[in-house]
Amino acid sequence: MILLSRILLAGTVLLTPFTATQTASAHSGCTSSVPYVSGSGGYDTYRIPATVTTDQGTVLAFAEGRHNSAGDTGNIDVVLRRSGDGGCTWGPLSVVAAGDGDTRGNPAPVVDPRTGAIVLVTSYNSGAVTEGRIMRGEVTPEQSRRVFVQRSWDDGRSFTDPRDITGQVKLPSWRWYATGPGHAVALTRGPHAGRLVIPANHSAAPAAGSTDTGQEAKYYGGHDLYSDDGGETWRLGFVDATYDGVDNANESTAAQLPDGRLYFSSRDQLGTSVGNRLDTYSSDGGASLDRPYAIQHTLDDVPVVEGSVLQLPGVGAPLLFSAPSVPNIRQGMAIWRSADGGGSFVKAVVLSGEWAGYSDLVAVDGDTVGVLYETGGTSAYDTIEFRRVGVAGLSGG
């Protein structure tokens, strides 16, 4: 199967590169760049950033290219730009998964530590339906949310065609389904070393006899999917199935801690608990949870939004978290650090006071962390910026 995947590489569609409104000059002095500017490159809006650094040191910046509007429904592609200088300058835009009128998105990329291949998991639904209709069960299985995987063997220059893995990772009773968004995690130590873990979320149908439609946020729950063979086959891991409306785990991200455990951080989608971030742990590589999701009160400044976590390497290195930092509004992108494996967080740096939305963290090299995030002066969706931040400052050194 691996040999076949290498042979059947699908050429990505290269588009004419567009000019960003902000350009980094030299690698040594670069602090930021703008790989995506809404309204350019044939797209109305770019959203939902995800990023990884390959084994060759190339930074990959994925996003959703939304053709007709900023909305979550419609003709949406998964797009990519590559950087060979640590995120200072970017190559041309390529289409990794074309919507062709439908919705492809929620990119969750990860580098396979065994082979160096880039594995990309994404979500799909018909461009003619909305999240609300899917949650109410008003669509056919073909129109509803499905899950696909692709791989690149050439440092992100091209990817295999999307392959449907929905039957392996989605329960029949689920309606909504979303991978990530943001980078996934490859386990590098412990009994499950080499495992690829994709944080995800879903919504469930109401219990038989209920008068609910299933539209309610309380039917959201977190889960993960994982592969032990580099993305060829997949299994459903833990499933958060409380559905009580108290803690509603939604968009999720994960990191492997130095002790080998997985730390999961999730958006709380309108739960009745006070606070907007949930977290939990897994000691068995994502197969089950050590405890239910619970509010992380040291991140109460974070509004209801997706966020990202990244464990820095080295003894005593912190766990990082990125998100907007103004309560109840998406503004002020910041990075927090945790010295106790996610037990508590302190704010390390605010990157900007501008509007801000979704983000993803990546280790660029041993000295630099990158943050790929939605931002702008008029809205959070004007651009997707790549900000380089020194590790020393984030570590408190």
N, C-alpha and C positions, 0 to 999 in steps of 0.2 A: 504493500500500500504506500509506503514512503517513497519508493522508486517511482510509482505511478504518479504520486503527487508532484514529484520533481518534474516529470515529463509534461504533465498537463498544466503547467503554469499559464495563467490567463494574463495576457498583456493588459496593463492598466492604460486608461485613456489619458494621454498627456494633453493638458490645455496650455494655452499661452500664459506665461507668468504675468501677474499683474503687479502694479507698483504699490507698495505699502506706504502709509502716511508717515511712518517712522522707520528709519534705517539705521542699523548698527554699523559703525565704521570698521573697527578692527577687532579681531578676536580678543586681544589682550585687554582692550578697553571697553568691551561690549557689556552693557548692563541690560539692554532689552531690545527686542525686535518685534515686528508685527506680521506674523505669517498670514493672517486672514483679516481682510477688510470687507465688511458687509457692503453689498452693492457692486462688488468687483468680481471678475472672473466668471461671470455668468450666473451668479447667485444673488438672491435678495438678501439673505442673511446666513452667517456662519454661526453655529452654536455647538455645544456639547464637546469640549476639548478632551483629548486623551493623548498621552505621550509616553514613550519609552526610549531608552538609549540601547542601541543594538550592541552586539559583541564587537563590532568594528568601530564603535564610538559614534555612530550616526544617531542624531536625535530625530525621531519621527513624531510629527505633530498631526494627529488625526482630528477630524471634526465632522459635523454634519453640514453639508451644503444644501441649504433650503432654497429651492428654485423660486418660489412664488411669493413667499411671505415669511415672517418670523414664526409662524404657527408650527405646532408639533405634528400636524397632519398634512398630507399631500405628497408632492413629488420631492423626495429628499434622498440625496446620495451620501455615502460615506467617502470623504475625500482625505488626501494626505499631502503633506509637504515634508521634504527631507532636508536636514542640515548637517553638513560635514564639519562645521566649525563651532560646535557646542551651542547652537541656537542663535548665532549672530546673523547669519544670512541663510536664505532658503532657496531650494530648487523649485522647479515648476510644480504646479498643482496637478495631482493625478486623481482619478476616480477609482477607488478601490472596490466599491460595491454600488452599482448604479440602481437608483430607484425605478427608473423607467416608468414614472407615474405613480409608483408606490413609495412607501416610507421605509427606508433603511437607516438605522442609526444606533445610538447607544454603544459606540465602539468601546471594546474592552480588550486592549492588546497586551501581550505578555511575550517575553523572550524565553524560549525553551532552553533551560540550562544544559541540557544534554546535547542538543544539536545546533543551537544558535538560531534556529528558525524563529520567525516572528509569527505567533499564533494570534489571530484576531477573531473574537466572537462578537456578533452583532445581533440586533433585534430587527424584526420586520412586521409590517402589517399592510393591508391594502390601503392605498392612498385615498380611498373613498370613504373610509370610516374614521371615527374619532375614538379617543380613549374612553369617553363616556359611554359610547355605544358598546365598545368591547367589554367594559366593566358590567354593563347591564345584560350582557349575553345576547345582544341583538345582531350578532354577526355569525357567519359560517366559520368553520375551522380554517378554511383557506384564507378568509379575510382577516382572521384574528392574529394575535401576536405569535410569531414563530422565531426560532433561534437558528443562527447559521454560524459556521466556522470557515475560516480561510487561513492559508499559510503562505509565507514568503520565505524562499530559500536564498534570495539574492539581496539581502540587506534592505528590504522594503521597496525595491525597484518594481517588482511585480508580485501579484498574489494569485493564488488559485481561485477558481470560481467559488462563490458561496455554496456551502454544502449544508443541507437541512439536518439539524440534530434535534429537532423539537421533540420527537418521540422518545428520546433518551433522557430529556431533562425537564419536561413540563408535564405536570399531572393533568389528567383529563378534566378535573373539576376547576382548574385554574382558568382565569379569563385574561387579565392583563399580565404582561411579563416584560421585564426589562433587565438587560445585562448592564452591570456597572451603574452609570458610565464612569469612565476613567480607567487607568491601567489596572490589569489583574495582577496576580502574584504567583511567582514560581517558588516553591519551597526548596531551600538549599541545604537544609540540615534536618536531622531526625529520621525516623523510620519511613517517612513519606517523601524524602528528598527526591526532587525531580517532578513532583506533582504540580500541575497547573490548576489554580483555583480562581474561579470567576465569581465575585460577589454579584448578587442579583436580587430582584424582588418580584413579587407577583400579587395578584388579587384573587380571592376565592369567591365562589358562588355562595350565596346565603344558604343556610341550612334548610332542609325540607320543611315546608310549612311557614317559613318566615315571610313577613310582608315586605321586607327590604328588597330593593332592586339589585343590590350589589354595587351600586354607585358609591356608597359611603366609604370614606377613607379607612374606616375601621377594618375593612376586608383586605387591606394591604398587609403583606408579611414579607420578611426577608428570607432568603435561602442562598445557597451557593451550588455551583456545579463544578466538577473537577475531572481531570484526565490524568491518567498515569502512563500514557503512551504518546505523549507529545501532541495530543489533539486529535488522534485517530478515533478514539472512542471516549464517551463521556458518561458520567454518572451524576445523579442528583445527590447532593450532600445533605446538610442539615436543612430543616424546614421549620421556620417560625410560623406557627399556626394558631396563635392565640385569638386574633380577631375580636378583641374585646373593646377596642376603641381607646384604650388607655395609652399604649405605646404602639404606634403604627410604623413599623420599620419599612422604609421605602428605599430610595436610591442609596447604594452601598459601596463601600471601598474597604480594602483589607491590606494588612501588612504582616509579615512574619517577624516576631520579636526575637531578640537574641536567645531566649530560652527555648525557642522552637514553636511556641504557641502562635496561633493566628489571632490577630486583633481585628475585629470588624467594627466599623463606624458607619452609622446610617442616619439619613434624614428621617425625622419623626414627622410623618404626614398628618398633622392636625390631631394628634392624640390629646387626651385630656390631661396627661401629666404636664407639669410646668417645665418647659425646656424644649429645645428644638433638635438636640442631637442624642442619639442612642448608641450604646456600644455593648459588645459582648466579646467572648473569647472561645476558641476551640483548641483543645489539646490533642486532637486526633486528625489533624490535617483537613479540617472542614467537614468531616463526616457527621459531627454532632457538636452541640454547644455546651460549654461548661456551665452556663447559666442563661436565663432568658435575657433578652434585650432590656436595658435600663437606661434612664436618663443620665447623661454625663454633664453634671452641673457646672463644671469648670469651663464649659463651652456655651454657657447660656447667652453670651453676646452674639452668637451666630444666629442669623435669621433662618427661616425655613428654606433650605437650599441644599444642593449637592455639595459635598466636600471631598477632600482627598487626604489619605494618610501615606506616609513613607517612613520606613525605618532606615536611619543612617547606619552604615557599617561601622564596626569597631567596638571595643569594650567601652561601656558607659555612654555610647552615642545615643542621642535622643530619638524618639519617635516624633515625627512632624505631622501637623495637620494644617490644611489651607482651606479658607472660606472667607466670604465677606464678614466684616467685624462690627457692623452697626445693627443693633437689635431691630427687628421688624422691617428692615429695608435692605435691599441688596446693594451695599456700598462699602468701600474701604477694604479691599482685598488684603488679607493678613496671613501670617504664618504663626502657629503656636508650636510649642515644643513640650514634650513630656519626658521626664527623667525616670518615670516609674511604670513604663510599659502601658501607658494609656490610663493609669489610675487617676491622674490629674494633668492639666495642661496650663501653661502660662503663655501669654502672648509674647512672641519674640520680635516681630517686626510687622509694621503696616506698610504695604507696598505703595498704596495710593489712596487718596480720599475720593477718587472718582467712583462712578457706578461700577458694580462688579457682580458677577454671577457665578457660573460653574468654573471649576478649576481642576487641575491635575498636577501632581508633583512628580519630579523625576530627578534621579541622580545623574548629573551631566558628567562629572568626574569626581575625583577624591576631594576636590576643593570647592565644588560648585553644585548647587541645587537649582533646578529650573522649575518655574511655575508657569504653566500654560493656562491662561484664564480669560474669561469674557470680561470686557471692560469698555468704557467709553465716557466721553464728556456729556453726551445727551441721553444715552441709555446704556445698559449693561451689554447690549448686543451690537454696539458699533463695530467693535474689533475683537479679535482674539490675540492677546499679547503673550509673548514669551519673556519672562523676567528671570535674569540670572542673579542668584543670591549666594554670597559666600557662606560656606559651611561653618566657619569659625564663629561668625556672629549668631547663627541660628543655634549653635551648641552652647551659647553663653560664654564662649571663650573670646 
